[in-house]
Amino acid sequence: MLNWYPRHRRDLPWRHTRDPYAIWLSEVILQQTRVKQGLPYYLDFINSYPTVQDLATAPEDEVLRHWQGLGYYSRARNMHHTAQQVVREYGGKFPTTYVELLKLRGVGQYTAAAIASFAFDEKVAVLDGNVFRVLSRVFGLTQDIAAPASRKVFQQLADTLISADAPAEFNQAIMEFGAIQCTPVKPDCLFCPLQAQCYAFQHGMVAELPIKSKAKATRTRYFHYLVLRHADKVYMRKRTGKDIWQGLYDFALTETDSAELSAVEVLRRVEALGGTIVSDRAEEPSAAYRHVLSHQKLEARFYPIQLQAALPVAALQELGLAAFSVAEVEALPKPILITKYISKK
């Protein structure tokens, strides 16, 4: 790994720093995100918030707006809380050991190992999807990598392999090897430096390893958005509770078991809010907008509605709605589904 890495590694900005804040930021952004997609977000965050203090004092809505489009928004909220924790409990300086890093909100075993080794040269092996794949194939490990009990087996092996003299370089190397050489599909086995030692290659099991049980089946949810407008304002609300997109803004929502919402039902729901539709300015509902999340599929339709008068205060308070100008809507953090609809209007 240490011979292979210098000749093949990609030139990425977080590899040119020992700053634990910058390393942590890159690791949070790259969780469940490809480097190509995550890189511009990393550059935006590091430029907008050069220090952990800058991030800690930023408004949450602003942080979520910068995160918009990356998905898994709980990462952004946890990241914001962690920055505040570092400032509040550690004087604005990240802990310097793996054990202490694990005490930070949203920092798990992988992220703690990455920061501890990359920033402080602690000899602790990282274990992400790339490393699981490399170890499984090279050593012929058949444990299900999705099973929590398997982590101990892989972690013990990784800990025996990591270089004592260059733990940061080794961790970077094995992750990079999995990312660009020992890839999930069509790995470059022909020019692989581990070909002779690789159990999977020698036994024709490259396509079978690693073993990973399938995730639970996805469900489809049907969203019907009432895009309520009066004068030059549109009504939106901040999502709360435990559902998806917590802290982001969308329109008045009706969720049903059907892909269709009748005109009669739309009228009934607007009237229930105390609103009256301007009938001569009625618009057709949008076509379906589809969006895929980790364990669910969304199918959304938007119903543009012009109101004769502003909605009553009681209705706004009940649903958490507020009126926003076009410029204000642009500045709000929104799910990518909402952004796509607005951009086509």
MARLO-625156 format. One record per residue: x, y, z of N, C-alpha, C in turn. Coordinates in pm, whole numbers, plus 50000, padded with zeros to 5 digits. Layout:
! residues N
MIKE     nu     nv     nw    cau    cav    caw     cu     cv     cw
MIKE      X      Y      Z      X      Y      Z      X      Y      Z
...
END
This chain:
! residues 345
MIKE     nu     nv     nw    cau    cav    caw     cu     cv     cw
MIKE  50082  49879  50000  50000  50000  50000  50086  50126  50000
MIKE  50189  50125  50084  50272  50245  50096  50355  50271  49970
MIKE  50384  50166  49893  50453  50184  49765  50357  50228  49656
MIKE  50237  50174  49661  50137  50202  49556  50083  50344  49567
MIKE  50057  50389  49688  49983  50514  49710  50049  50638  49649
MIKE  50179  50664  49670  50236  50789  49616  50224  50801  49465
MIKE  50220  50688  49396  50215  50691  49249  50074  50704  49194
MIKE  49973  50675  49274  49837  50668  49221  49736  50759  49289
MIKE  49771  50819  49400  49671  50895  49477  49622  51017  49399
MIKE  49497  51048  49424  49438  51169  49367  49481  51291  49448
MIKE  49494  51404  49381  49534  51527  49449  49408  51594  49503
MIKE  49384  51579  49633  49264  51632  49697  49305  51729  49808
MIKE  49231  51839  49824  49277  51946  49914  49293  51904  50060
MIKE  49207  51813  50108  49218  51773  50249  49339  51684  50276
MIKE  49409  51643  50171  49530  51565  50189  49654  51653  50205
MIKE  49633  51784  50198  49745  51878  50210  49740  51952  50344
MIKE  49668  51897  50440  49656  51964  50568  49660  51864  50683
MIKE  49703  51912  50798  49695  51833  50922  49594  51896  51017
MIKE  49521  51994  50968  49420  52063  51049  49303  51968  51076
MIKE  49279  51931  51202  49171  51835  51230  49034  51887  51189
MIKE  49015  52019  51193  48886  52075  51150  48861  52049  51002
MIKE  48960  52078  50919  48945  52057  50774  48929  51908  50742
MIKE  49003  51823  50812  48992  51678  50790  48854  51628  50831
MIKE  48808  51673  50948  48673  51636  50994  48567  51681  50896
MIKE  48579  51804  50848  48482  51858  50752  48477  51771  50628
MIKE  48592  51733  50576  48594  51650  50454  48532  51514  50481
MIKE  48558  51455  50597  48504  51323  50627  48352  51326  50640
MIKE  48298  51429  50703  48152  51441  50716  48087  51456  50579
MIKE  48145  51541  50496  48088  51566  50363  48096  51442  50276
MIKE  48203  51363  50289  48222  51248  50200  48151  51122  50248
MIKE  48086  51127  50364  48006  51011  50406  47892  50992  50307
MIKE  47884  50873  50247  47778  50839  50152  47772  50938  50035
MIKE  47887  50997  50002  47895  51094  49892  48023  51070  49814
MIKE  48014  51070  49683  48133  51053  49600  48221  51178  49607
MIKE  48351  51156  49589  48447  51267  49596  48412  51376  49494
MIKE  48376  51337  49374  48345  51436  49269  48229  51526  49311
MIKE  48129  51469  49377  48015  51549  49421  48049  51629  49547
MIKE  48128  51570  49636  48155  51634  49763  48258  51744  49758
MIKE  48351  51739  49661  48461  51835  49656  48414  51981  49653
MIKE  48320  52020  49564  48278  52161  49565  48212  52203  49696
MIKE  48145  52109  49763  48084  52142  49892  48193  52165  49997
MIKE  48295  52083  49994  48407  52100  50088  48470  52237  50068
MIKE  48498  52273  49943  48562  52402  49916  48473  52517  49959
MIKE  48342  52502  49938  48247  52606  49979  48247  52622  50131
MIKE  48241  52510  50203  48238  52517  50350  48368  52572  50406
MIKE  48481  52527  50353  48609  52572  50409  48633  52719  50379
MIKE  48576  52769  50269  48588  52912  50237  48488  52996  50318
MIKE  48366  52941  50336  48263  53014  50410  48289  53011  50561
MIKE  48343  52900  50608  48368  52882  50752  48512  52831  50770
MIKE  48612  52919  50764  48752  52876  50769  48793  52809  50900
MIKE  48720  52839  51009  48755  52779  51138  48630  52715  51199
MIKE  48653  52631  51299  48541  52567  51366  48457  52670  51439
MIKE  48518  52780  51484  48442  52887  51549  48346  52953  51450
MIKE  48391  52972  51325  48304  53032  51223  48182  52945  51199
MIKE  48203  52814  51191  48092  52722  51167  47999  52718  51288
MIKE  48056  52719  51407  47976  52709  51529  47881  52827  51546
MIKE  47924  52946  51505  47843  53066  51525  47749  53095  51408
MIKE  47757  53018  51302  47669  53040  51187  47526  52996  51219
MIKE  47423  53063  51166  47285  53019  51185  47263  52883  51118
MIKE  47180  52800  51179  47157  52666  51124  47099  52673  50983
MIKE  47005  52765  50959  46946  52777  50825  47053  52805  50721
MIKE  47151  52886  50757  47259  52919  50663  47344  52795  50635
MIKE  47375  52718  50739  47454  52596  50721  47379  52497  50631
MIKE  47250  52481  50656  47170  52389  50574  47161  52437  50430
MIKE  47159  52567  50410  47154  52622  50274  47282  52587  50198
MIKE  47397  52593  50266  47523  52554  50202  47526  52404  50173
MIKE  47458  52326  50257  47455  52181  50243  47357  52136  50134
MIKE  47267  52222  50094  47156  52186  50005  47203  52110  49882
MIKE  47142  51994  49860  47176  51910  49745  47261  51789  49780
MIKE  47321  51788  49900  47405  51675  49940  47324  51560  50000
MIKE  47204  51591  50049  47122  51486  50111  47170  51448  50250
MIKE  47097  51354  50310  47129  51311  50448  47154  51433  50537
MIKE  47051  51517  50549  47068  51647  50614  47098  51637  50763
MIKE  47074  51520  50823  47113  51504  50963  47264  51520  50979
MIKE  47340  51488  50873  47485  51509  50878  47519  51656  50900
MIKE  47448  51743  50829  47473  51887  50841  47436  51938  50979
MIKE  47323  51892  51031  47281  51936  51165  47379  51885  51271
MIKE  47419  51758  51259  47516  51704  51355  47650  51777  51344
MIKE  47689  51809  51222  47814  51880  51199  47812  52016  51269
MIKE  47698  52085  51257  47683  52215  51320  47689  52202  51473
MIKE  47619  52103  51526  47620  52080  51671  47760  52041  51721
MIKE  47831  51962  51642  47965  51920  51680  48060  52040  51686
MIKE  48049  52128  51589  48131  52249  51589  48106  52330  51716
MIKE  47979  52341  51753  47944  52415  51875  48000  52344  51999
MIKE  47997  52210  51996  48050  52132  52109  48200  52152  52123
MIKE  48271  52152  52009  48417  52172  52012  48451  52309  52071
MIKE  48375  52410  52032  48399  52545  52084  48363  52553  52232
MIKE  48248  52495  52267  48197  52507  52404  48277  52423  52504
MIKE  48310  52300  52467  48370  52207  52563  48521  52190  52547
MIKE  48575  52227  52430  48718  52205  52407  48792  52333  52368
MIKE  48727  52448  52392  48794  52575  52365  48826  52598  52219
MIKE  48749  52536  52130  48771  52556  51987  48881  52471  51928
MIKE  48933  52375  52005  49038  52286  51954  48987  52142  51959
MIKE  49004  52070  51849  48959  51932  51842  49039  51844  51938
MIKE  48974  51743  51999  49049  51645  52078  49156  51580  51992
MIKE  49262  51535  52056  49378  51485  51980  49392  51334  51982
MIKE  49297  51264  52044  49306  51117  52049  49177  51054  51998
MIKE  49189  50932  51953  49074  50856  51903  48965  50845  52009
MIKE  49002  50812  52131  48904  50794  52238  48829  50923  52267
MIKE  48900  51034  52271  48834  51162  52298  48748  51208  52180
MIKE  48794  51182  52059  48718  51221  51940  48583  51150  51936
MIKE  48577  51028  51987  48451  50953  51988  48346  51019  52075
MIKE  48386  51111  52162  48290  51179  52250  48216  51292  52179
MIKE  48262  51326  52059  48197  51433  51983  48070  51381  51917
MIKE  47970  51466  51911  47843  51429  51850  47861  51397  51702
MIKE  47804  51286  51660  47809  51250  51518  47941  51193  51472
MIKE  48037  51177  51563  48167  51122  51526  48172  50975  51568
MIKE  48171  50886  51470  48175  50743  51496  48317  50690  51487
MIKE  48327  50557  51487  48458  50494  51488  48542  50529  51366
MIKE  48480  50528  51249  48556  50558  51127  48609  50701  51128
MIKE  48519  50798  51154  48560  50939  51151  48664  50968  51257
MIKE  48647  50912  51376  48745  50932  51483  48882  50877  51443
MIKE  48882  50759  51381  49009  50699  51337  49074  50783  51227
MIKE  48992  50835  51137  49047  50917  51028  49113  51043  51083
MIKE  49043  51113  51171  49100  51237  51226  49224  51206  51311
MIKE  49214  51105  51397  49325  51072  51486  49451  51036  51408
MIKE  49434  50962  51299  49553  50922  51222  49600  51033  51128
MIKE  49508  51096  51055  49548  51196  50956  49604  51323  51021
MIKE  49545  51364  51133  49587  51490  51196  49694  51469  51302
MIKE  49687  51353  51373  49774  51337  51490  49861  51211  51485
MIKE  49860  51141  51371  49946  51022  51352  49923  50913  51456
MIKE  49802  50903  51507  49773  50794  51599  49756  50664  51520
MIKE  49810  50557  51573  49804  50428  51504  49670  50361  51532
MIKE  49570  50401  51455  49437  50341  51464  49383  50326  51322
MIKE  49343  50206  51286  49305  50176  51147  49164  50225  51116
MIKE  49148  50284  50998  49015  50324  50951  48945  50203  50890
MIKE  48814  50206  50896  48735  50098  50839  48612  50159  50773
MIKE  48622  50183  50641  48506  50230  50566  48473  50127  50459
MIKE  48379  50160  50371  48337  50064  50269  48450  50017  50180
MIKE  48541  50109  50147  48655  50072  50063  48747  49972  50133
MIKE  48771  49996  50261  48860  49908  50337  48796  49772  50358
MIKE  48668  49770  50389  48595  49643  50401  48615  49559  50274
MIKE  48600  49624  50159  48607  49553  50031  48747  49497  50007
MIKE  48849  49578  50030  48986  49534  50008  49021  49416  50099
MIKE  48990  49429  50226  49024  49322  50322  48946  49195  50291
MIKE  48819  49210  50257  48737  49092  50228  48793  49015  50109
MIKE  48832  49086  50005  48882  49020  49884  49024  48964  49903
MIKE  49111  49043  49959  49250  49000  49972  49263  48881  50067
MIKE  49189  48885  50178  49202  48780  50280  49090  48676  50276
MIKE  48996  48691  50180  48891  48592  50166  48794  48588  50284
MIKE  48764  48704  50340  48672  48710  50454  48527  48705  50403
MIKE  48450  48613  50455  48313  48593  50406  48207  48641  50505
MIKE  48248  48710  50609  48149  48766  50701  48070  48878  50633
MIKE  47943  48887  50667  47855  48989  50611  47898  49127  50663
MIKE  47945  49214  50574  47996  49344  50620  47884  49436  50669
MIKE  47758  49401  50640  47647  49481  50690  47609  49443  50833
MIKE  47661  49331  50882  47629  49283  51016  47723  49350  51117
MIKE  47668  49411  51221  47752  49480  51321  47860  49390  51382
MIKE  47829  49261  51400  47926  49169  51461  48050  49150  51374
MIKE  48037  49173  51244  48151  49153  51153  48257  49261  51168
MIKE  48214  49377  51218  48309  49489  51226  48431  49454  51310
MIKE  48409  49380  51419  48518  49344  51509  48624  49261  51436
MIKE  48578  49168  51350  48671  49082  51274  48757  49166  51181
MIKE  48692  49256  51108  48764  49340  51012  48854  49440  51084
MIKE  48806  49495  51195  48884  49594  51268  49011  49532  51324
MIKE  49000  49410  51379  49118  49343  51433  49222  49317  51324
MIKE  49176  49277  51206  49268  49254  51095  49334  49384  51052
MIKE  49253  49489  51035  49307  49618  50993  49410  49670  51093
MIKE  49383  49649  51222  49475  49697  51325  49610  49625  51321
MIKE  49609  49500  51274  49737  49427  51263  49816  49469  51140
MIKE  49750  49528  51042  49815  49563  50916  49872  49704  50915
MIKE  49812  49795  50990  49848  49936  50981  49994  49959  51019
MIKE  50058  50046  50944  50198  50078  50967  50214  50162  51094
MIKE  50307  50122  51179  50335  50200  51301  50408  50329  51268
MIKE  50488  50327  51161  50567  50444  51124  50489  50546  51042
MIKE  50389  50498  50966  50314  50588  50878  50165  50553  50881
MIKE  50100  50567  50997  49958  50529  51007  49867  50613  50918
MIKE  49894  50742  50907  49812  50829  50824  49824  50789  50677
MIKE  49948  50769  50633  49972  50731  50493  49909  50596  50461
MIKE  49918  50502  50554  49860  50369  50531  49708  50377  50520
MIKE  49645  50449  50612  49499  50461  50607  49453  50528  50478
MIKE  49522  50635  50440  49488  50701  50313  49507  50604  50196
MIKE  49612  50526  50202  49646  50436  50092  49542  50327  50072
MIKE  49502  50261  50180  49410  50149  50165  49271  50197  50124
MIKE  49232  50315  50171  49103  50372  50127  49108  50411  49980
MIKE  49219  50471  49940  49234  50511  49799  49241  50388  49709
MIKE  49307  50285  49758  49317  50161  49681  49177  50103  49654
MIKE  49093  50104  49756  48957  50056  49737  48874  50146  49647
MIKE  48904  50275  49651  48824  50370  49573  48856  50367  49424
MIKE  48984  50344  49388  49019  50355  49245  49078  50228  49185
MIKE  49119  50132  49267  49178  50009  49214  49085  49889  49240
MIKE  49058  49864  49366  48973  49750  49405  48828  49797  49418
MIKE  48773  49842  49305  48641  49905  49304  48529  49801  49316
MIKE  48407  49845  49352  48297  49749  49366  48269  49670  49239
MIKE  48268  49741  49126  48240  49678  48996  48361  49697  48905
MIKE  48398  49594  48834  48511  49597  48741  48640  49647  48805
MIKE  48685  49584  48912  48815  49622  48971  48928  49592  48874
MIKE  49035  49667  48886  49149  49653  48794  49242  49542  48843
MIKE  49193  49418  48838  49270  49304  48888  49394  49275  48805
MIKE  49388  49306  48675  49498  49273  48585  49627  49344  48627
MIKE  49613  49469  48672  49731  49546  48711  49735  49571  48861
MIKE  49682  49478  48937  49676  49493  49083  49805  49441  49148
MIKE  49869  49522  49232  49993  49477  49297  49971  49366  49401
MIKE  49845  49345  49440  49815  49240  49539  49759  49114  49473
MIKE  49766  49110  49340  49704  48999  49267  49749  48862  49317
MIKE  49879  48844  49339  49931  48713  49379  49884  48670  49517
MIKE  49860  48769  49607  49816  48736  49743  49665  48740  49759
MIKE  49592  48788  49658  49449  48813  49673  49370  48682  49667
MIKE  49304  48649  49775  49226  48526  49784  49113  48528  49680
MIKE  49042  48640  49669  48928  48647  49578  48972  48628  49433
MIKE  49086  48689  49395  49134  48673  49257  49177  48529  49231
MIKE  49249  48471  49325  49301  48335  49306  49189  48230  49306
MIKE  49076  48260  49367  48966  48164  49376  48843  48206  49296
MIKE  48859  48304  49209  48748  48345  49123  48629  48399  49199
MIKE  48655  48471  49309  48546  48521  49394  48539  48674  49401
MIKE  48604  48741  49307  48607  48887  49312  48466  48946  49308
MIKE  48381  48890  49223  48245  48943  49210  48158  48911  49330
MIKE  48195  48807  49407  48113  48764  49521  48150  48837  49651
MIKE  48271  48888  49659  48317  48951  49782  48327  49103  49766
MIKE  48296  49179  49868  48253  49132  50000  48106  49090  50000
MIKE  48070  49012  50100  47930  48972  50118  47859  49080  50199
MIKE  47748  49125  50146  47671  49230  50214  47523  49202  50197
MIKE  47454  49185  50308  47310  49159  50301  47239  49281  50246
MIKE  47129  49256  50178  47056  49365  50112  46983  49450  50215
MIKE  46977  49578  50184  46905  49670  50271  46755  49642  50262
MIKE  46683  49693  50361  46538  49672  50361  46475  49736  50238
MIKE  46363  49680  50196  46295  49726  50075  46251  49872  50090
MIKE  46257  49944  49979  46214  50083  49981  46062  50092  49971
MIKE  46007  50200  50023  45863  50224  50011  45844  50352  49931
MIKE  45728  50365  49869  45697  50485  49791  45599  50572  49867
MIKE  45633  50700  49876  45545  50797  49942  45498  50898  49838
MIKE  45372  50940  49852  45313  51034  49756  45289  51168  49825
MIKE  45361  51270  49776  45352  51404  49832  45272  51493  49737
MIKE  45180  51569  49794  45102  51667  49717  45124  51803  49781
MIKE  45192  51890  49708  45228  52021  49762  45133  52129  49711
MIKE  45072  52202  49803  44991  52318  49768  45083  52440  49768
MIKE  45111  52491  49647  45200  52607  49633  45112  52731  49640
MIKE  45089  52776  49761  44994  52884  49789  45062  53020  49774
MIKE  45002  53105  49691  45057  53238  49667  44952  53345  49691
MIKE  44997  53457  49741  44912  53576  49750  44999  53697  49722
MIKE  44954  53778  49628  45033  53892  49582  45169  53841  49534
MIKE  45278  53893  49589  45411  53850  49543  45478  53759  49645
MIKE  45399  53697  49732  45453  53609  49835  45404  53465  49814
MIKE  45486  53371  49861  45450  53230  49857  45463  53174  49998
MIKE  45374  53084  50035  45374  53028  50169  45459  52902  50176
MIKE  45550  52900  50273  45634  52784  50295  45640  52756  50445
MIKE  45694  52641  50481  45704  52605  50623  45835  52531  50646
MIKE  45883  52542  50770  46004  52472  50810  45966  52335  50863
MIKE  46026  52230  50807  45992  52094  50847  46051  52063  50986
MIKE  45969  52004  51070  46011  51968  51204  45984  51819  51227
MIKE  46004  51773  51348  45976  51633  51378  46087  51541  51331
MIKE  46056  51412  51328  46157  51309  51301  46160  51264  51155
MIKE  46080  51325  51070  46072  51282  50931  46192  51335  50853
MIKE  46195  51303  50724  46303  51350  50637  46306  51503  50631
MIKE  46423  51555  50596  46442  51698  50566  46416  51789  50686
MIKE  46442  51741  50804  46422  51823  50923  46503  51952  50913
MIKE  46437  52063  50935  46504  52193  50930  46503  52259  50794
MIKE  46457  52188  50690  46447  52247  50556  46305  52297  50532
MIKE  46291  52378  50427  46162  52441  50398  46095  52377  50277
MIKE  45963  52355  50289  45883  52312  50174  45747  52380  50180
MIKE  45656  52340  50091  45524  52402  50084  45425  52325  50173
MIKE  45302  52373  50178  45197  52303  50252  45180  52164  50191
MIKE  45192  52062  50274  45200  51925  50223  45081  51841  50265
MIKE  45030  51765  50167  44934  51658  50195  44996  51529  50145
MIKE  45009  51431  50232  45063  51300  50193  44950  51199  50189
MIKE  44941  51124  50080  44835  51025  50063  44895  50892  50018
MIKE  44807  50793  50002  44849  50663  49950  44833  50654  49799
MIKE  44796  50766  49738  44768  50767  49595  44852  50872  49525
MIKE  44883  50847  49398  44961  50943  49320  44879  51062  49275
MIKE  44748  51055  49290  44660  51162  49243  44589  51229  49360
MIKE  44562  51359  49346  44479  51434  49440  44378  51511  49357
MIKE  44252  51482  49376  44148  51540  49291  44136  51690  49313
MIKE  44078  51758  49211  44057  51903  49221  43965  51937  49337
MIKE  43869  51851  49360  43775  51872  49471  43849  51865  49605
MIKE  43940  51770  49617  44016  51755  49740  44112  51873  49760
MIKE  44171  51921  49652  44258  52039  49661  44179  52159  49712
MIKE  44060  52180  49654  43975  52291  49695  43937  52279  49843
MIKE  43902  52157  49884  43862  52135  50022  43976  52169  50119
MIKE  44096  52130  50082  44210  52155  50171  44245  52304  50177
MIKE  44232  52375  50065  44257  52519  50067  44153  52590  50153
MIKE  44028  52551  50138  43921  52612  50218  43938  52581  50367
MIKE  43991  52463  50399  44015  52428  50539  44120  52520  50602
MIKE  44206  52577  50518  44305  52672  50567  44251  52813  50577
MIKE  44125  52831  50534  44066  52964  50534  44098  53042  50410
MIKE  44142  52973  50304  44179  53040  50181  44072  53030  50074
MIKE  44075  53125  49980  43983  53126  49866  44066  53135  49738
MIKE  44042  53043  49647  44121  53037  49524  44072  53139  49423
MIKE  44164  53206  49355  44130  53292  49240  44105  53198  49122
MIKE  43979  53173  49091  43945  53068  48995  43991  53096  48853
MIKE  43995  53226  48814  44034  53255  48676  44186  53253  48656
MIKE  44260  53221  48762  44406  53209  48748  44453  53070  48788
MIKE  44362  52974  48772  44395  52836  48809  44499  52778  48713
MIKE  44589  52699  48766  44693  52632  48687  44681  52481  48704
MIKE  44730  52410  48606  44730  52264  48615  44837  52217  48714
MIKE  44812  52105  48779  44917  52049  48865  45040  52014  48783
MIKE  45152  52010  48846  45275  51973  48777  45276  51825  48744
MIKE  45367  51787  48656  45394  51644  48637  45461  51592  48764
MIKE  45472  51461  48774  45531  51401  48894  45681  51428  48898
MIKE  45729  51467  49012  45872  51480  49041  45912  51361  49127
MIKE  46010  51285  49083  46051  51165  49158  46188  51186  49220
MIKE  46200  51137  49342  46325  51154  49417  46349  51028  49499
MIKE  46472  50977  49494  46504  50852  49563  46594  50881  49683
MIKE  46550  50837  49801  46629  50845  49922  46679  50705  49956
MIKE  46748  50691  50069  46812  50563  50099  46712  50449  50115
MIKE  46600  50473  50182  46504  50365  50205  46362  50401  50163
MIKE  46349  50502  50080  46216  50539  50033  46224  50615  49901
MIKE  46117  50604  49825  46105  50678  49700  45993  50779  49716
MIKE  46016  50899  49667  45915  51003  49676  45861  51035  49538
MIKE  45730  51051  49530  45666  51100  49408  45584  51222  49446
MIKE  45623  51336  49394  45561  51461  49437  45495  51532  49319
MIKE  45379  51592  49349  45312  51680  49253  45287  51814  49320
MIKE  45296  51919  49240  45281  52055  49292  45155  52117  49232
MIKE  45078  52185  49316  44950  52243  49276  44958  52394  49297
MIKE  44991  52470  49190  45002  52616  49203  44864  52678  49231
MIKE  44854  52757  49335  44725  52813  49376  44743  52961  49410
MIKE  44666  53046  49342  44665  53189  49371  44548  53218  49464
MIKE  44575  53283  49575  44471  53312  49673  44418  53454  49658
MIKE  44287  53471  49690  44226  53603  49683  44275  53694  49795
MIKE  44305  53634  49909  44350  53713  50024  44454  53632  50102
MIKE  44524  53699  50189  44624  53630  50271  44556  53529  50362
MIKE  44627  53422  50393  44571  53320  50481  44559  53374  50624
MIKE  44458  53329  50698  44440  53374  50837  44560  53336  50924
MIKE  44588  53417  51023  44701  53393  51112  44689  53258  51181
MIKE  44567  53221  51222  44546  53094  51293  44590  52976  51208
MIKE  44559  52979  51078  44596  52871  50987  44748  52865  50970
MIKE  44810  52982  50962  44955  52987  50947  45024  52926  51069
MIKE  44974  52962  51187  45034  52910  51310  45015  52760  51324
MIKE  44898  52710  51283  44868  52568  51297  44959  52483  51211
MIKE  44988  52528  51089  45069  52451  50996  45215  52497  50993
MIKE  45247  52604  51065  45384  52655  51063  45420  52726  50934
MIKE  45319  52773  50861  45344  52841  50734  45380  52987  50757
MIKE  45455  53042  50663  45488  53185  50664  45502  53229  50519
MIKE  45476  53357  50496  45484  53413  50361  45625  53464  50332
MIKE  45678  53427  50216  45814  53467  50179  45814  53528  50039
MIKE  45900  53627  50019  45921  53682  49885  46009  53588  49804
MIKE  46018  53613  49675  46102  53529  49588  46246  53528  49635
MIKE  46298  53645  49672  46436  53654  49719  46455  53577  49849
MIKE  46356  53585  49938  46365  53513  50065  46361  53362  50044
MIKE  46277  53318  49951  46268  53175  49920  46401  53124  49868
MIKE  46465  53203  49786  46595  53163  49729  46698  53139  49839
MIKE  46691  53217  49946  46790  53207  50053  46760  53096  50152
MIKE  46639  53041  50150  46602  52937  50246  46667  52803  50211
MIKE  46704  52723  50311  46750  52586  50282  46631  52499  50244
MIKE  46642  52432  50129  46528  52356  50076  46574  52218  50028
MIKE  46487  52118  50035  46520  51989  49974  46542  52007  49824
MIKE  46624  51921  49766  46654  51932  49623  46528  51916  49539
MIKE  46430  51839  49589  46303  51822  49518  46231  51955  49502
MIKE  46229  52035  49607  46164  52167  49604  46242  52260  49513
MIKE  46373  52256  49522  46458  52341  49439  46437  52314  49290
MIKE  46425  52186  49256  46402  52151  49115  46271  52209  49064
MIKE  46166  52200  49146  46037  52255  49104  46046  52407  49087
MIKE  46104  52475  49184  46112  52622  49179  46193  52666  49058
MIKE  46299  52594  49026  46387  52634  48915  46319  52623  48780
MIKE  46212  52545  48774  46141  52528  48646  46022  52621  48633
MIKE  45996  52697  48738  45883  52789  48733  45922  52918  48665
END
